[in-house]
Amino acid sequence: MEIKQLRYFKRVADAGSVSRAAAALSVAQPAVSRQIANLEEALGTPLFFRNGRGVKLTDAGEQLYSHANDILEAVRQAEQNVRDTMGIARGTILIGSMPTVVRYLAPPLLLNVQKAFPDLDLEFTEGMSGYVNEWLSNGLLDVAILHDATRTQHFLTEPLMCEALVFVTADTKGETGPIAFRDAIARPLVLPRRVHGLRLYVERVAANMRLQLNVAGELDCAMAIKAMVREGRGDSIMPHGAVADEEGLAVRPVSDPALQRTLLLATSSQRPVSQSTRAVIQELKKLVRNFTSGRGWPGAERYSDRPAQRPAQEPYTPCADEARAGSFDHAA
């Protein structure tokens, strides 16, 4: 078994298609098929079922896949450690965050890192905050940008910025102007499930005011939530940046209290941060400073710089509006 074969195998399994995997790897489809065939021959068993819609793992493929992430991560970490001893920023850095954050940070960060460190590659993965939390915990990410402080010894966190949350409704309703938090949560709301930071934050604010949310639907997809709001099937509370300039949606500030989330830079405390990761983090911080000093990210405000800390030992100081809303000890 060769590392290259294993990388191609994982790409095909994740993509569910040889052609999609080839496109992601920027290689010809026959080259991918050949590597998979050689791997199956070396192991003496088929790893995929082929059908008209793509491929699916066999039982043997499932067994191999269960080990593939650990093997490839160990190889990547070994390569990174060797490069770090040479003081060279190379390799691949994996970054995970919520869709709003990826929307604003990914394009300029990719460009800046490419200019500053041409031998360094970035890969972004987006998902709701609860999933990003899990990916970082499982060692699938080098850097994550999360909601709030997660009280665990497994993360080192550092506040990056604050972002306003707004009330979102269909523009056909013709509603404008601020809405009181009490009135907002009395409306039928479409929100993420409780495993995600935004939902937990809104519930915490409501609980501190002895109120309950009127939840009309739970969806773990920002695009789906916005689609339901456009159709008039409920309203929502979302980051301002997620709904800025979106057709069919009206944005209203929330008052009494205003809502604001803190975005944290998080790394694993279970393994050392490589020089390449540190280089990317510095570029990311520069970019955040540019956003929060200008108008490129609606609702973004700067958070004062401070050193990384273990939230389980010393919780961070919330933004001013968060302090009025309540403290946070939930998972991001």
Summary of the structure (lengths in Angstrom):
residues: 332
radius of gyration: 22.0
end to end distance: 38.5
largest distance: 66.6
contacts: 1071
relative contact order: 0.15
helix: 45%
strand: 23%
